[in-house]
Amino acid sequence: MTQLHTLVAYVPRTRTQAVLAAVGDAGAGRIGNYSHCSFVTAGTGRFTALDGAAPFIGDANRATEVAEDRIECVVEEDLLGAVVLALRAAHPYEEPAFMSWPVDGWRG
């Protein structure tokens, strides 16, 4: 059995379903006989794009708030690289905010 990781990403609400589909198709969210398992929480993202940035939403040097979803799913360690590539390809931001960490002692 491979090590599981939790993957969390912040996605503008208008793109949540596309990102979930992309990471699920790449292997994220597999639990037993189920695929594409995830959890989504609504929130507000805040950022200021600096000079040289090409923001999908907002303008450089101006604080921006965006309706975003926090998506969470488990990923087997050997699929993590492919899932992150799929996340980056489907995510509209030039620098998507995401993180992952190993999960100890849990298997769905």
KOLLO-909695 format. One record per atom (N, C-alpha, C): chain; residue in one letter; x, y, z; atom name. Coordinates in Angstrom, 2 decimals, decimal comma, padded with zeros to 5 digits, always signed. Each point is the difference from the previous one (the first is absolute). Layout:
residues N
kette: A; rest: A; x: X; y: Y; z: Z; atom: CA;
...
end
This chain:
residues 108
kette: A; rest: M; x: +000,85; y: -001,18; z: +000,00; atom: N;
kette: A; rest: M; x: -000,85; y: +001,18; z: +000,00; atom: CA;
kette: A; rest: M; x: +000,89; y: +001,24; z: +000,00; atom: C;
kette: A; rest: T; x: -000,32; y: +000,92; z: -000,84; atom: N;
kette: A; rest: T; x: +000,78; y: +001,23; z: -000,11; atom: CA;
kette: A; rest: T; x: -000,45; y: +001,03; z: +001,04; atom: C;
kette: A; rest: Q; x: +000,88; y: +000,90; z: +000,34; atom: N;
kette: A; rest: Q; x: -000,29; y: +001,08; z: +000,95; atom: CA;
kette: A; rest: Q; x: -001,08; y: +000,92; z: -000,59; atom: C;
kette: A; rest: L; x: -000,96; y: +000,38; z: +000,83; atom: N;
kette: A; rest: L; x: -001,02; y: +000,97; z: -000,42; atom: CA;
kette: A; rest: L; x: +000,42; y: +001,40; z: +000,40; atom: C;
kette: A; rest: H; x: -000,39; y: +000,97; z: -000,82; atom: N;
kette: A; rest: H; x: +000,21; y: +001,41; z: +000,29; atom: CA;
kette: A; rest: H; x: -001,35; y: +000,70; z: -000,06; atom: C;
kette: A; rest: T; x: -000,14; y: +001,05; z: +000,78; atom: N;
kette: A; rest: T; x: -001,13; y: +000,90; z: -000,14; atom: CA;
kette: A; rest: T; x: +000,45; y: +001,13; z: -000,92; atom: C;
kette: A; rest: L; x: -000,81; y: +000,32; z: -000,98; atom: N;
kette: A; rest: L; x: +000,27; y: +001,12; z: -000,90; atom: CA;
kette: A; rest: L; x: -001,08; y: +001,04; z: +000,24; atom: C;
kette: A; rest: V; x: +000,41; y: +001,24; z: +000,21; atom: N;
kette: A; rest: V; x: -000,91; y: +001,12; z: +000,19; atom: CA;
kette: A; rest: V; x: +000,37; y: +001,07; z: -001,03; atom: C;
kette: A; rest: A; x: -001,01; y: +000,55; z: -000,65; atom: N;
kette: A; rest: A; x: +000,23; y: +001,08; z: -000,96; atom: CA;
kette: A; rest: A; x: -001,13; y: +001,01; z: +000,13; atom: C;
kette: A; rest: Y; x: +000,32; y: +001,24; z: -000,33; atom: N;
kette: A; rest: Y; x: -000,97; y: +001,09; z: +000,02; atom: CA;
kette: A; rest: Y; x: -000,28; y: +000,40; z: -001,44; atom: C;
kette: A; rest: V; x: -001,29; y: -000,01; z: -000,36; atom: N;
kette: A; rest: V; x: -000,41; y: +000,15; z: -001,40; atom: CA;
kette: A; rest: V; x: -001,13; y: +001,02; z: -000,09; atom: C;
kette: A; rest: P; x: +000,05; y: +000,92; z: -000,98; atom: N;
kette: A; rest: P; x: -001,15; y: +000,89; z: -000,16; atom: CA;
kette: A; rest: P; x: -001,26; y: -000,84; z: -000,26; atom: C;
kette: A; rest: R; x: -001,06; y: +000,37; z: +000,65; atom: N;
kette: A; rest: R; x: -001,22; y: -000,82; z: -000,01; atom: CA;
kette: A; rest: R; x: -000,47; y: -000,35; z: -001,41; atom: C;
kette: A; rest: T; x: +000,23; y: +000,87; z: -000,96; atom: N;
kette: A; rest: T; x: -000,45; y: -000,28; z: -001,37; atom: CA;
kette: A; rest: T; x: +000,78; y: -001,14; z: -000,66; atom: C;
kette: A; rest: R; x: +001,13; y: -000,39; z: +000,59; atom: N;
kette: A; rest: R; x: +000,84; y: -001,05; z: -000,60; atom: CA;
kette: A; rest: R; x: +000,12; y: -001,26; z: +000,86; atom: C;
kette: A; rest: T; x: -000,73; y: -000,04; z: +001,11; atom: N;
kette: A; rest: T; x: +000,12; y: -001,13; z: +000,93; atom: CA;
kette: A; rest: T; x: -000,27; y: -001,34; z: -000,67; atom: C;
kette: A; rest: Q; x: -001,09; y: -000,09; z: -000,72; atom: N;
kette: A; rest: Q; x: -000,37; y: -001,30; z: -000,60; atom: CA;
kette: A; rest: Q; x: +001,04; y: -000,45; z: -001,03; atom: C;
kette: A; rest: A; x: +000,55; y: +000,92; z: -000,76; atom: N;
kette: A; rest: A; x: +001,02; y: -000,36; z: -000,99; atom: CA;
kette: A; rest: A; x: +001,27; y: -000,51; z: +000,67; atom: C;
kette: A; rest: V; x: +000,41; y: +000,65; z: +001,09; atom: N;
kette: A; rest: V; x: +001,22; y: -000,44; z: +000,71; atom: CA;
kette: A; rest: V; x: -000,26; y: -001,34; z: +000,67; atom: C;
kette: A; rest: L; x: -001,16; y: -000,18; z: +000,64; atom: N;
kette: A; rest: L; x: -000,32; y: -001,28; z: +000,62; atom: CA;
kette: A; rest: L; x: +000,00; y: -001,13; z: -001,03; atom: C;
kette: A; rest: A; x: -000,56; y: +000,25; z: -001,17; atom: N;
kette: A; rest: A; x: -000,01; y: -001,03; z: -001,05; atom: CA;
kette: A; rest: A; x: +001,42; y: -000,33; z: -000,44; atom: C;
kette: A; rest: A; x: +000,83; y: +001,01; z: -000,18; atom: N;
kette: A; rest: A; x: +001,37; y: -000,22; z: -000,46; atom: CA;
kette: A; rest: A; x: +000,82; y: -000,81; z: +001,00; atom: C;
kette: A; rest: V; x: -000,06; y: +000,37; z: +001,29; atom: N;
kette: A; rest: V; x: +000,80; y: -000,74; z: +000,97; atom: CA;
kette: A; rest: V; x: -000,58; y: -001,40; z: +000,22; atom: C;
kette: A; rest: G; x: -001,32; y: -000,12; z: -000,06; atom: N;
kette: A; rest: G; x: -000,62; y: -001,33; z: +000,12; atom: CA;
kette: A; rest: G; x: +000,36; y: -000,90; z: -001,16; atom: C;
kette: A; rest: D; x: +000,00; y: +000,55; z: -001,19; atom: N;
kette: A; rest: D; x: +000,40; y: -000,78; z: -001,18; atom: CA;
kette: A; rest: D; x: +001,46; y: -000,43; z: +000,07; atom: C;
kette: A; rest: A; x: +000,82; y: +000,78; z: +000,72; atom: N;
kette: A; rest: A; x: +001,43; y: -000,32; z: +000,15; atom: CA;
kette: A; rest: A; x: +000,24; y: -000,98; z: +001,16; atom: C;
kette: A; rest: G; x: -001,06; y: -000,35; z: +000,74; atom: N;
kette: A; rest: G; x: +000,13; y: -001,01; z: +001,05; atom: CA;
kette: A; rest: G; x: -000,26; y: +000,46; z: +001,41; atom: C;
kette: A; rest: A; x: -000,26; y: +001,29; z: +000,20; atom: N;
kette: A; rest: A; x: -000,29; y: +000,48; z: +001,35; atom: CA;
kette: A; rest: A; x: -001,39; y: -000,45; z: +000,43; atom: C;
kette: A; rest: G; x: -000,18; y: -000,17; z: +001,30; atom: N;
kette: A; rest: G; x: -001,32; y: -000,32; z: +000,54; atom: CA;
kette: A; rest: G; x: -000,41; y: -001,44; z: -000,14; atom: C;
kette: A; rest: R; x: +000,95; y: -000,91; z: -000,13; atom: N;
kette: A; rest: R; x: -000,34; y: -001,43; z: -000,04; atom: CA;
kette: A; rest: R; x: -000,06; y: -000,54; z: +001,41; atom: C;
kette: A; rest: I; x: -001,17; y: -000,47; z: +000,39; atom: N;
kette: A; rest: I; x: -000,20; y: -000,61; z: +001,31; atom: CA;
kette: A; rest: I; x: -000,77; y: -001,30; z: -000,21; atom: C;
kette: A; rest: G; x: +000,68; y: -001,11; z: +000,19; atom: N;
kette: A; rest: G; x: -000,65; y: -001,29; z: -000,21; atom: CA;
kette: A; rest: G; x: -000,50; y: -000,13; z: -001,42; atom: C;
kette: A; rest: N; x: -001,28; y: -000,31; z: -000,15; atom: N;
kette: A; rest: N; x: -000,61; y: -000,16; z: -001,32; atom: CA;
kette: A; rest: N; x: -000,64; y: +001,29; z: -000,51; atom: C;
kette: A; rest: Y; x: +000,51; y: +001,13; z: +000,47; atom: N;
kette: A; rest: Y; x: -000,52; y: +001,30; z: -000,41; atom: CA;
kette: A; rest: Y; x: +001,12; y: +000,85; z: -000,59; atom: C;
kette: A; rest: S; x: -000,37; y: +000,88; z: -000,92; atom: N;
kette: A; rest: S; x: +000,97; y: +000,93; z: -000,57; atom: CA;
kette: A; rest: S; x: -000,55; y: +001,42; z: +000,10; atom: C;
kette: A; rest: H; x: +000,85; y: +000,99; z: -000,23; atom: N;
kette: A; rest: H; x: -000,40; y: +001,41; z: +000,00; atom: CA;
kette: A; rest: H; x: -000,61; y: +000,45; z: +001,32; atom: C;
kette: A; rest: C; x: +000,39; y: -000,63; z: +001,12; atom: N;
kette: A; rest: C; x: -000,50; y: +000,41; z: +001,32; atom: CA;
kette: A; rest: C; x: +000,69; y: +001,31; z: +000,40; atom: C;
kette: A; rest: S; x: -000,78; y: +000,93; z: +000,52; atom: N;
kette: A; rest: S; x: +000,57; y: +001,28; z: +000,41; atom: CA;
kette: A; rest: S; x: -000,90; y: +000,66; z: +001,01; atom: C;
kette: A; rest: F; x: +000,51; y: +001,06; z: +000,60; atom: N;
kette: A; rest: F; x: -000,77; y: +000,84; z: +000,90; atom: CA;
kette: A; rest: F; x: +000,27; y: +001,44; z: -000,41; atom: C;
kette: A; rest: V; x: -001,05; y: +000,82; z: -000,03; atom: N;
kette: A; rest: V; x: +000,13; y: +001,38; z: -000,45; atom: CA;
kette: A; rest: V; x: -000,59; y: +000,93; z: +001,06; atom: C;
kette: A; rest: T; x: +000,75; y: +001,04; z: +000,33; atom: N;
kette: A; rest: T; x: -000,44; y: +001,02; z: +000,95; atom: CA;
kette: A; rest: T; x: +000,09; y: +001,37; z: -000,66; atom: C;
kette: A; rest: A; x: -001,05; y: +000,79; z: +000,12; atom: N;
kette: A; rest: A; x: -000,02; y: +001,35; z: -000,59; atom: CA;
kette: A; rest: A; x: +000,73; y: +000,99; z: +000,90; atom: C;
kette: A; rest: G; x: +000,64; y: +000,99; z: -000,63; atom: N;
kette: A; rest: G; x: +000,69; y: +001,04; z: +000,75; atom: CA;
kette: A; rest: G; x: +000,34; y: +001,18; z: -000,89; atom: C;
kette: A; rest: T; x: +000,83; y: +000,87; z: +000,50; atom: N;
kette: A; rest: T; x: +000,43; y: +001,18; z: -000,74; atom: CA;
kette: A; rest: T; x: +001,51; y: +000,02; z: -000,06; atom: C;
kette: A; rest: G; x: +000,54; y: +000,03; z: -001,20; atom: N;
kette: A; rest: G; x: +001,44; y: +000,14; z: -000,19; atom: CA;
kette: A; rest: G; x: +000,36; y: +001,47; z: -000,13; atom: C;
kette: A; rest: R; x: +001,17; y: +000,36; z: +000,52; atom: N;
kette: A; rest: R; x: +000,47; y: +001,39; z: -000,08; atom: CA;
kette: A; rest: R; x: +001,43; y: -000,01; z: -000,49; atom: C;
kette: A; rest: F; x: +000,33; y: +000,95; z: -000,87; atom: N;
kette: A; rest: F; x: +001,37; y: +000,10; z: -000,49; atom: CA;
kette: A; rest: F; x: +000,22; y: +001,38; z: -000,62; atom: C;
kette: A; rest: T; x: +001,26; y: +000,35; z: -000,16; atom: N;
kette: A; rest: T; x: +000,40; y: +001,18; z: -000,76; atom: CA;
kette: A; rest: T; x: +001,02; y: -000,46; z: -001,02; atom: C;
kette: A; rest: A; x: -000,32; y: +000,13; z: -001,26; atom: N;
kette: A; rest: A; x: +000,93; y: -000,35; z: -001,07; atom: CA;
kette: A; rest: A; x: +001,08; y: +001,08; z: -000,08; atom: C;
kette: A; rest: L; x: +001,25; y: -000,41; z: -000,03; atom: N;
kette: A; rest: L; x: +001,11; y: +000,95; z: -000,07; atom: CA;
kette: A; rest: L; x: +000,35; y: +000,32; z: -001,45; atom: C;
kette: A; rest: D; x: +000,83; y: +000,99; z: -000,21; atom: N;
kette: A; rest: D; x: +000,46; y: +000,33; z: -001,35; atom: CA;
kette: A; rest: D; x: +000,57; y: -001,24; z: -000,66; atom: C;
kette: A; rest: G; x: -000,32; y: -000,19; z: -001,26; atom: N;
kette: A; rest: G; x: +000,48; y: -001,16; z: -000,74; atom: CA;
kette: A; rest: G; x: -000,96; y: -001,16; z: +000,02; atom: C;
kette: A; rest: A; x: -001,00; y: +000,05; z: +000,87; atom: N;
kette: A; rest: A; x: -000,99; y: -001,07; z: +000,06; atom: CA;
kette: A; rest: A; x: -001,02; y: +000,18; z: -001,11; atom: C;
kette: A; rest: A; x: -000,64; y: -001,10; z: -000,37; atom: N;
kette: A; rest: A; x: -001,09; y: +000,02; z: -000,98; atom: CA;
kette: A; rest: A; x: -001,21; y: -000,65; z: +000,64; atom: C;
kette: A; rest: P; x: -000,68; y: +000,71; z: +000,91; atom: N;
kette: A; rest: P; x: -001,08; y: -000,63; z: +000,76; atom: CA;
kette: A; rest: P; x: -001,20; y: -000,35; z: -000,87; atom: C;
kette: A; rest: F; x: -000,59; y: -001,16; z: +000,28; atom: N;
kette: A; rest: F; x: -001,23; y: -000,45; z: -000,65; atom: CA;
kette: A; rest: F; x: -001,15; y: +000,89; z: +000,43; atom: C;
kette: A; rest: I; x: +000,04; y: +000,43; z: +001,26; atom: N;
kette: A; rest: I; x: -001,02; y: +000,88; z: +000,59; atom: CA;
kette: A; rest: I; x: +000,75; y: +001,14; z: +000,68; atom: C;
kette: A; rest: G; x: -000,47; y: +001,23; z: -000,13; atom: N;
kette: A; rest: G; x: +000,61; y: +001,13; z: +000,70; atom: CA;
kette: A; rest: G; x: +001,07; y: +000,69; z: -000,82; atom: C;
kette: A; rest: D; x: +000,61; y: +001,01; z: +000,62; atom: N;
kette: A; rest: D; x: +001,02; y: +000,82; z: -000,65; atom: CA;
kette: A; rest: D; x: +001,26; y: +000,03; z: +000,85; atom: C;
kette: A; rest: A; x: +001,15; y: +000,24; z: -000,64; atom: N;
kette: A; rest: A; x: +001,27; y: +000,10; z: +000,72; atom: CA;
kette: A; rest: A; x: -000,06; y: +001,13; z: +001,02; atom: C;
kette: A; rest: N; x: +000,62; y: -000,25; z: +001,14; atom: N;
kette: A; rest: N; x: +000,13; y: +000,98; z: +001,08; atom: CA;
kette: A; rest: N; x: -001,33; y: +000,46; z: +000,59; atom: C;
kette: A; rest: R; x: -001,00; y: -000,85; z: -000,11; atom: N;
kette: A; rest: R; x: -001,31; y: +000,32; z: +000,57; atom: CA;
kette: A; rest: R; x: -000,53; y: -001,24; z: +000,74; atom: C;
kette: A; rest: A; x: -000,39; y: +000,19; z: +001,26; atom: N;
kette: A; rest: A; x: -000,56; y: -001,10; z: +000,78; atom: CA;
kette: A; rest: A; x: -001,27; y: -000,53; z: -000,67; atom: C;
kette: A; rest: T; x: -000,11; y: -001,32; z: -000,06; atom: N;
kette: A; rest: T; x: -001,13; y: -000,64; z: -000,66; atom: CA;
kette: A; rest: T; x: -000,57; y: -001,07; z: +000,92; atom: C;
kette: A; rest: E; x: -001,32; y: -000,12; z: +000,05; atom: N;
kette: A; rest: E; x: -000,69; y: -001,07; z: +000,70; atom: CA;
kette: A; rest: E; x: -000,78; y: -000,81; z: -001,03; atom: C;
kette: A; rest: V; x: +000,04; y: -001,32; z: +000,15; atom: N;
kette: A; rest: V; x: -000,63; y: -000,90; z: -000,97; atom: CA;
kette: A; rest: V; x: -000,76; y: -001,09; z: +000,74; atom: C;
kette: A; rest: A; x: -001,21; y: -000,29; z: -000,45; atom: N;
kette: A; rest: A; x: -000,74; y: -001,16; z: +000,52; atom: CA;
kette: A; rest: A; x: +000,74; y: -001,25; z: -000,47; atom: C;
kette: A; rest: E; x: +000,54; y: -000,75; z: +000,96; atom: N;
kette: A; rest: E; x: +000,77; y: -001,20; z: -000,33; atom: CA;
kette: A; rest: E; x: -000,52; y: -001,19; z: +000,78; atom: C;
kette: A; rest: D; x: +000,36; y: -001,17; z: -000,47; atom: N;
kette: A; rest: D; x: -000,27; y: -001,24; z: +000,71; atom: CA;
kette: A; rest: D; x: +001,31; y: -000,63; z: +000,40; atom: C;
kette: A; rest: R; x: +000,02; y: -000,56; z: +001,20; atom: N;
kette: A; rest: R; x: +001,12; y: -000,83; z: +000,45; atom: CA;
kette: A; rest: R; x: -000,40; y: -001,43; z: -000,34; atom: C;
kette: A; rest: I; x: +000,76; y: -000,62; z: -000,88; atom: N;
kette: A; rest: I; x: -000,28; y: -001,39; z: -000,35; atom: CA;
kette: A; rest: I; x: +001,02; y: -000,89; z: +000,70; atom: C;
kette: A; rest: E; x: -000,47; y: -001,15; z: +000,47; atom: N;
kette: A; rest: E; x: +000,85; y: -000,95; z: +000,70; atom: CA;
kette: A; rest: E; x: -000,27; y: -001,39; z: -000,55; atom: C;
kette: A; rest: C; x: +001,06; y: -000,77; z: -000,14; atom: N;
kette: A; rest: C; x: -000,13; y: -001,39; z: -000,42; atom: CA;
kette: A; rest: C; x: +001,24; y: -000,76; z: +000,43; atom: C;
kette: A; rest: V; x: -000,10; y: -001,32; z: -000,01; atom: N;
kette: A; rest: V; x: +001,16; y: -000,82; z: +000,27; atom: CA;
kette: A; rest: V; x: +000,63; y: -000,41; z: -001,32; atom: C;
kette: A; rest: V; x: +001,31; y: -000,21; z: +000,04; atom: N;
kette: A; rest: V; x: +000,74; y: -000,39; z: -001,20; atom: CA;
kette: A; rest: V; x: +001,06; y: -001,02; z: +000,42; atom: C;
kette: A; rest: E; x: +000,08; y: -001,08; z: -000,73; atom: N;
kette: A; rest: E; x: +001,07; y: -000,96; z: +000,24; atom: CA;
kette: A; rest: E; x: +001,32; y: +000,65; z: -000,42; atom: C;
kette: A; rest: E; x: +001,04; y: -000,23; z: +000,79; atom: N;
kette: A; rest: E; x: +001,27; y: +000,69; z: -000,20; atom: CA;
kette: A; rest: E; x: +000,55; y: -000,17; z: -001,42; atom: C;
kette: A; rest: D; x: -000,15; y: -001,18; z: -000,57; atom: N;
kette: A; rest: D; x: +000,55; y: -000,21; z: -001,35; atom: CA;
kette: A; rest: D; x: -000,79; y: +000,74; z: -001,08; atom: C;
kette: A; rest: L; x: -001,17; y: +000,53; z: +000,33; atom: N;
kette: A; rest: L; x: -000,80; y: +000,78; z: -000,96; atom: CA;
kette: A; rest: L; x: +000,09; y: +001,50; z: +000,25; atom: C;
kette: A; rest: L; x: +000,67; y: +000,40; z: +001,08; atom: N;
kette: A; rest: L; x: +000,00; y: +001,40; z: +000,41; atom: CA;
kette: A; rest: L; x: +000,56; y: +000,93; z: -001,08; atom: C;
kette: A; rest: G; x: +001,09; y: -000,37; z: -000,63; atom: N;
kette: A; rest: G; x: +000,58; y: +000,84; z: -001,05; atom: CA;
kette: A; rest: G; x: -000,96; y: +000,23; z: -001,16; atom: C;
kette: A; rest: A; x: -000,64; y: -001,06; z: -000,46; atom: N;
kette: A; rest: A; x: -000,95; y: +000,12; z: -001,11; atom: CA;
kette: A; rest: A; x: -001,22; y: +000,82; z: +000,40; atom: C;
kette: A; rest: V; x: -000,44; y: -000,16; z: +001,25; atom: N;
kette: A; rest: V; x: -001,16; y: +000,76; z: +000,47; atom: CA;
kette: A; rest: V; x: +000,33; y: +001,48; z: +000,09; atom: C;
kette: A; rest: V; x: +001,20; y: +000,34; z: +000,49; atom: N;
kette: A; rest: V; x: +000,39; y: +001,41; z: +000,07; atom: CA;
kette: A; rest: V; x: +000,11; y: +000,60; z: -001,40; atom: C;
kette: A; rest: L; x: +000,54; y: -000,75; z: -000,95; atom: N;
kette: A; rest: L; x: +000,05; y: +000,49; z: -001,39; atom: CA;
kette: A; rest: L; x: -001,41; y: +000,26; z: -000,53; atom: C;
kette: A; rest: A; x: -000,94; y: -000,90; z: +000,28; atom: N;
kette: A; rest: A; x: -001,38; y: +000,17; z: -000,44; atom: CA;
kette: A; rest: A; x: -000,64; y: +001,22; z: +000,68; atom: C;
kette: A; rest: L; x: +000,29; y: +000,18; z: +001,29; atom: N;
kette: A; rest: L; x: -000,50; y: +001,16; z: +000,72; atom: CA;
kette: A; rest: L; x: +000,49; y: +001,28; z: -000,64; atom: C;
kette: A; rest: R; x: +001,30; y: +000,08; z: -000,25; atom: N;
kette: A; rest: R; x: +000,57; y: +001,22; z: -000,61; atom: CA;
kette: A; rest: R; x: -000,58; y: +000,25; z: -001,40; atom: C;
kette: A; rest: A; x: -000,23; y: -001,05; z: -000,77; atom: N;
kette: A; rest: A; x: -000,53; y: +000,16; z: -001,35; atom: CA;
kette: A; rest: A; x: -001,45; y: +000,49; z: +000,00; atom: C;
kette: A; rest: A; x: -000,78; y: -000,44; z: +000,98; atom: N;
kette: A; rest: A; x: -001,42; y: +000,36; z: +000,03; atom: CA;
kette: A; rest: A; x: -000,28; y: +001,29; z: +000,77; atom: C;
kette: A; rest: H; x: +000,94; y: +000,40; z: +000,84; atom: N;
kette: A; rest: H; x: -000,20; y: +001,18; z: +000,86; atom: CA;
kette: A; rest: H; x: +000,27; y: +001,27; z: -000,81; atom: C;
kette: A; rest: P; x: -000,84; y: +001,02; z: +000,14; atom: N;
kette: A; rest: P; x: +000,19; y: +001,21; z: -000,81; atom: CA;
kette: A; rest: P; x: +001,09; y: +000,94; z: +000,50; atom: C;
kette: A; rest: Y; x: +000,42; y: -000,11; z: +001,26; atom: N;
kette: A; rest: Y; x: +001,00; y: +000,92; z: +000,54; atom: CA;
kette: A; rest: Y; x: +001,39; y: -000,37; z: -000,49; atom: C;
kette: A; rest: E; x: +000,84; y: +001,00; z: -000,23; atom: N;
kette: A; rest: E; x: +001,38; y: -000,29; z: -000,41; atom: CA;
kette: A; rest: E; x: +000,79; y: -000,63; z: +001,14; atom: C;
kette: A; rest: E; x: -000,39; y: +000,27; z: +001,25; atom: N;
kette: A; rest: E; x: +000,63; y: -000,59; z: +001,19; atom: CA;
kette: A; rest: E; x: -001,09; y: -000,55; z: +000,92; atom: C;
kette: A; rest: P; x: -000,53; y: -001,18; z: -000,29; atom: N;
kette: A; rest: P; x: -001,06; y: -000,53; z: +000,87; atom: CA;
kette: A; rest: P; x: +000,52; y: -000,30; z: +001,40; atom: C;
kette: A; rest: A; x: -000,82; y: +000,28; z: +000,99; atom: N;
kette: A; rest: A; x: +000,34; y: -000,31; z: +001,38; atom: CA;
kette: A; rest: A; x: -000,45; y: -001,43; z: +000,31; atom: C;
kette: A; rest: F; x: +000,96; y: -000,85; z: +000,33; atom: N;
kette: A; rest: F; x: -000,33; y: -001,38; z: +000,38; atom: CA;
kette: A; rest: F; x: +001,08; y: -000,52; z: +000,93; atom: C;
kette: A; rest: M; x: -000,34; y: -001,06; z: +000,71; atom: N;
kette: A; rest: M; x: +000,95; y: -000,65; z: +000,90; atom: CA;
kette: A; rest: M; x: -000,38; y: -001,46; z: +000,14; atom: C;
kette: A; rest: S; x: +000,95; y: -000,81; z: +000,42; atom: N;
kette: A; rest: S; x: -000,27; y: -001,41; z: +000,27; atom: CA;
kette: A; rest: S; x: +000,87; y: -000,45; z: +001,16; atom: C;
kette: A; rest: W; x: -000,47; y: -001,02; z: +000,68; atom: N;
kette: A; rest: W; x: +000,76; y: -000,59; z: +001,09; atom: CA;
kette: A; rest: W; x: -000,41; y: -001,46; z: +000,16; atom: C;
kette: A; rest: P; x: +000,90; y: -000,82; z: +000,54; atom: N;
kette: A; rest: P; x: -000,31; y: -001,42; z: +000,17; atom: CA;
kette: A; rest: P; x: -001,08; y: -000,19; z: +001,07; atom: C;
kette: A; rest: V; x: -000,81; y: -001,02; z: -000,20; atom: N;
kette: A; rest: V; x: -001,03; y: -000,38; z: +000,95; atom: CA;
kette: A; rest: V; x: +000,48; y: -001,25; z: +000,71; atom: C;
kette: A; rest: D; x: +000,05; y: +000,03; z: +001,30; atom: N;
kette: A; rest: D; x: +000,46; y: -001,15; z: +000,78; atom: CA;
kette: A; rest: D; x: -001,19; y: -000,79; z: +000,54; atom: C;
kette: A; rest: G; x: +000,04; y: -001,30; z: -000,19; atom: N;
kette: A; rest: G; x: -000,94; y: -000,89; z: +000,65; atom: CA;
kette: A; rest: G; x: -001,43; y: +000,04; z: -000,47; atom: C;
kette: A; rest: W; x: -000,27; y: +000,55; z: -001,17; atom: N;
kette: A; rest: W; x: -001,38; y: +000,02; z: -000,49; atom: CA;
kette: A; rest: W; x: -000,08; y: -000,60; z: -001,39; atom: C;
kette: A; rest: R; x: -000,97; y: -000,80; z: -000,19; atom: N;
kette: A; rest: R; x: -000,27; y: -000,54; z: -001,34; atom: CA;
kette: A; rest: R; x: -001,50; y: -000,14; z: -000,10; atom: C;
kette: A; rest: G; x: -000,60; y: +000,68; z: -000,99; atom: N;
kette: A; rest: G; x: -001,44; y: -000,05; z: -000,17; atom: CA;
kette: A; rest: G; x: -000,47; y: -001,34; z: -000,47; atom: C;
end
